[in-house]
């Protein structure tokens, strides 16, 4: 066979793309292409339908209010406020610019805990026992009031600087929310703080609010953001009134209660 020229190849390619004698495109007639498109249309429509049906059946087994599988472990984690530069809180009392960001963060966080806001949105509950709410899981749940005034010297009401201007900073501690969780097994969970490493005398005094630094049972259980719309997590304020100055003091605060 002799070698083909570029012109021959071009003619063959043109004939393959469209053959006017046999009226074929890419070697197939219009009827053949139509059958192929019809087959794949039906095939992928069936696949999409099967996927949609499986997804529908799976969603029927899930509740939008309570997770079926919970990967969060008990007991819950905790978080502090203010939280600006990690867990290190350092400032100079004589330089307001070093502690003002902490103060602003505290006021911003506690805005939802203003007494007036809590009185308008939430109800007064009976202290010392869980606030169990029955009914349909889709019904909106009531939330107990947690007023910032309960934090006393760490409320930012009497002292708008939360003690930072005096070198006696307040730090707030809250537990992460877990739907349905009842901490303490009927006994309020308490908080204590101690020096993690070093001389224990570096931390001479810590005041806890409210009360003796406990999470009241009436704020539990939590029913989820869809139904527990106005829920505000209870807080414990730690007022470090006497900590060694000009020295890095590593402090560990922990929760104490059954199951912790």
C-alpha positions as CSV (number, residue, x, y, z in Angstrom):
1,X,0.0,0.0,0.0
2,X,1.3,3.4,-0.9
3,X,1.6,6.1,1.7
4,X,-1.4,8.4,2.0
5,X,-1.1,12.1,1.5
6,X,-2.5,14.7,3.9
7,X,-5.2,15.4,1.4
8,X,-6.3,11.8,1.4
9,X,-6.4,11.8,5.2
10,X,-8.4,15.0,5.2
11,X,-11.0,13.5,2.8
12,X,-11.3,10.3,4.9
13,X,-11.8,12.3,8.0
14,X,-14.4,14.5,6.3
15,X,-16.2,11.4,5.1
16,X,-16.1,9.9,8.6
17,X,-17.6,13.0,10.1
18,X,-20.3,13.1,7.5
19,X,-21.0,10.6,4.8
20,X,-23.6,12.1,2.4
21,X,-24.2,8.9,0.5
22,X,-25.0,6.7,3.6
23,X,-26.1,9.8,5.6
24,X,-24.1,8.8,8.6
25,X,-22.2,10.9,11.2
26,X,-19.2,9.3,12.9
27,X,-20.2,6.1,11.3
28,X,-23.8,6.0,12.6
29,X,-27.1,6.9,11.2
30,X,-29.5,9.3,12.9
31,X,-31.6,6.4,14.1
32,X,-28.6,4.7,15.6
33,X,-27.6,7.9,17.5
34,X,-31.1,8.3,18.7
35,X,-31.3,4.8,20.2
36,X,-27.9,5.4,21.9
37,X,-29.0,8.7,23.5
38,X,-32.3,7.1,24.5
39,X,-30.6,4.2,26.2
40,X,-28.2,6.4,28.2
41,X,-31.0,8.8,29.1
42,X,-33.1,6.0,30.5
43,X,-30.0,4.4,32.2
44,X,-28.9,7.6,34.0
45,X,-32.4,8.5,34.9
46,X,-32.8,5.2,36.6
47,X,-29.5,5.7,38.5
48,X,-30.6,9.2,39.6
49,X,-33.9,7.8,40.7
50,X,-32.3,5.0,42.7
51,X,-29.9,7.5,44.4
52,X,-32.8,9.9,45.2
53,X,-34.9,7.0,46.6
54,X,-32.0,5.7,48.8
55,X,-31.3,9.3,50.1
56,X,-35.0,9.7,50.8
57,X,-35.2,6.5,52.8
58,X,-32.1,7.4,54.8
59,X,-33.5,10.8,55.7
60,X,-36.7,9.2,57.0
61,X,-34.5,7.5,59.7
62,X,-33.0,10.8,60.8
63,X,-34.4,13.4,63.1
64,X,-33.6,17.1,62.5
65,X,-33.8,17.7,66.3
66,X,-31.7,14.9,67.8
67,X,-28.6,13.4,66.2
68,X,-28.8,9.7,65.6
69,X,-25.1,9.2,66.1
70,X,-23.2,11.4,68.5
71,X,-19.4,11.5,68.1
72,X,-18.9,14.0,71.0
73,X,-17.8,12.2,74.1
74,X,-19.0,12.7,77.6
75,X,-18.2,14.7,79.6
76,X,-18.2,17.8,77.3
77,X,-15.3,20.0,76.6
78,X,-15.0,23.5,78.1
79,X,-14.1,26.9,76.7
80,X,-13.0,30.2,78.2
81,X,-13.8,33.9,77.6
82,X,-12.0,36.1,76.7
83,X,-10.2,34.0,74.1
84,X,-8.1,36.2,71.9
85,X,-4.6,34.9,71.7
86,X,-5.0,31.3,72.8
87,X,-5.0,30.5,76.5
88,X,-2.4,33.0,77.4
89,X,-3.7,36.1,79.1
90,X,-1.1,38.8,79.7
91,X,-1.4,42.6,80.0
92,X,0.0,45.6,81.7
93,X,-2.3,47.4,84.2
94,X,-0.7,50.8,83.5
95,X,-1.3,50.4,79.7
96,X,-5.0,50.2,79.0
97,X,-4.3,49.2,75.4
98,X,-3.0,45.9,76.5
99,X,-6.1,44.8,78.4
100,X,-8.9,46.7,76.6
101,X,-9.3,44.0,73.9
102,X,-10.1,41.5,76.7
103,X,-12.7,43.8,78.2
104,X,-14.3,44.4,74.8
105,X,-14.5,40.7,74.2
106,X,-16.1,40.1,77.5
107,X,-18.8,42.8,77.0
108,X,-19.5,41.4,73.5
109,X,-19.9,37.9,74.8
110,X,-22.1,38.8,77.7
111,X,-24.5,41.0,75.7
112,X,-26.8,38.0,75.3
113,X,-26.8,37.6,79.1
114,X,-28.0,41.1,79.9
115,X,-30.7,41.0,82.6
116,X,-33.3,42.7,80.4
117,X,-32.7,40.4,77.5
118,X,-33.0,37.3,79.7
119,X,-36.2,38.5,81.3
120,X,-37.7,39.1,77.9
121,X,-36.8,35.8,76.3
122,X,-36.4,33.2,79.1
123,X,-38.2,32.1,82.2
124,X,-37.3,31.7,85.9
125,X,-36.7,28.0,86.8
126,X,-36.4,26.0,89.9
127,X,-32.8,25.8,91.0
128,X,-31.2,22.5,91.9
129,X,-33.0,20.1,89.5
130,X,-33.0,19.3,85.8
131,X,-35.5,21.2,83.7
132,X,-37.1,18.3,81.8
133,X,-39.5,19.3,79.1
134,X,-41.8,16.7,77.5
135,X,-44.1,17.0,74.5
136,X,-43.3,16.5,70.8
137,X,-39.6,16.9,70.0
138,X,-40.5,19.6,67.4
139,X,-42.1,21.8,70.0
140,X,-40.1,24.9,71.0
141,X,-38.5,24.5,74.4
142,X,-38.3,27.1,77.1
143,X,-35.0,28.3,78.4
144,X,-34.0,29.3,81.9
145,X,-32.7,32.7,82.7
146,X,-29.0,33.2,83.2
147,X,-28.5,36.9,84.0
148,X,-25.1,38.4,83.9
149,X,-25.8,40.0,87.3
150,X,-25.3,36.5,88.7
151,X,-21.6,36.9,87.9
152,X,-21.4,39.7,90.5
153,X,-17.9,41.2,90.4
154,X,-17.3,39.6,87.0
155,X,-20.6,40.8,85.5
156,X,-19.1,44.0,84.0
157,X,-21.9,46.0,85.6
158,X,-20.2,47.5,88.7
159,X,-16.7,47.2,87.2
160,X,-16.9,47.7,83.4
161,X,-13.3,46.5,83.1
162,X,-13.9,43.1,84.7
163,X,-11.0,43.6,87.1
164,X,-8.4,44.0,84.3
165,X,-7.7,47.6,85.2
166,X,-6.7,46.5,88.7
167,X,-4.7,43.4,87.8
168,X,-7.5,41.1,89.0
169,X,-8.9,39.6,85.8
170,X,-12.1,37.7,85.4
171,X,-12.3,34.7,83.1
172,X,-15.5,32.9,82.2
173,X,-15.8,29.2,81.8
174,X,-18.6,27.4,79.9
175,X,-19.3,23.8,79.0
176,X,-19.9,22.9,75.4
177,X,-23.4,21.9,74.5
178,X,-24.4,18.3,74.1
179,X,-28.1,17.5,73.3
180,X,-29.8,15.6,76.0
181,X,-26.8,15.5,78.3
182,X,-27.4,15.8,82.1
183,X,-24.1,16.6,83.8
184,X,-23.3,15.6,87.3
185,X,-25.9,12.8,87.6
186,X,-28.1,14.9,89.7
187,X,-25.4,16.8,91.6
188,X,-24.2,20.2,90.3
189,X,-20.8,20.3,88.6
190,X,-18.3,22.6,90.3
191,X,-15.2,24.3,89.2
192,X,-11.8,24.7,90.9
193,X,-8.5,26.2,89.9
194,X,-4.9,25.5,90.9
195,X,-1.4,26.1,89.8
196,X,-0.5,23.5,87.1
197,X,3.2,23.8,87.6
198,X,5.3,25.7,90.0
199,X,4.7,27.3,93.4
200,X,1.1,27.1,94.6
201,X,1.5,30.4,96.4
202,X,1.6,32.1,93.0
203,X,-2.2,31.8,93.0
204,X,-3.3,32.9,96.4
205,X,-7.0,33.7,95.8
206,X,-9.8,32.9,93.3
207,X,-13.4,33.9,93.7
208,X,-16.1,31.9,91.8
209,X,-19.5,33.2,90.6
210,X,-22.3,32.5,90.8
211,X,-22.5,31.0,94.3
212,X,-19.6,28.6,94.9
213,X,-18.8,28.2,91.2
214,X,-21.3,25.5,90.1
215,X,-23.3,24.8,87.0
216,X,-26.9,24.7,88.2
217,X,-28.9,21.6,87.0
218,X,-31.8,23.7,85.9
219,X,-30.0,24.7,82.7
220,X,-29.9,21.0,81.5
221,X,-30.7,19.1,79.4
222,X,-30.1,21.1,76.2
223,X,-32.6,20.2,73.4
224,X,-30.8,21.6,70.3
225,X,-30.7,24.9,68.4
226,X,-33.9,24.1,66.4
227,X,-36.2,23.9,69.5
228,X,-34.1,25.5,72.3
229,X,-33.9,28.8,70.4
230,X,-33.2,31.2,73.3
231,X,-31.0,28.9,75.3
232,X,-27.9,30.5,76.8
233,X,-25.2,28.3,78.2
234,X,-24.6,28.7,82.0
235,X,-21.3,30.2,83.0
236,X,-18.9,30.2,85.9
237,X,-16.8,33.3,86.4
238,X,-13.3,32.9,88.0
239,X,-12.1,36.1,89.6
240,X,-8.3,35.9,90.1
241,X,-8.0,38.5,92.8
242,X,-4.5,37.6,94.0
243,X,-2.1,36.2,91.4
244,X,1.7,36.8,91.4
245,X,2.5,39.8,89.2
246,X,5.3,40.0,86.5
247,X,5.4,36.2,86.3
248,X,3.9,33.6,84.0
249,X,1.6,31.5,86.2
250,X,0.2,28.3,84.5
251,X,-3.2,27.7,85.9
252,X,-5.4,24.7,85.4
253,X,-9.2,24.9,86.0
254,X,-11.2,21.7,86.0
255,X,-14.8,20.5,86.4
256,X,-15.7,18.3,89.3
257,X,-18.7,16.0,89.2
258,X,-19.9,12.5,88.8
259,X,-18.8,11.2,85.4
260,X,-16.1,13.8,85.0
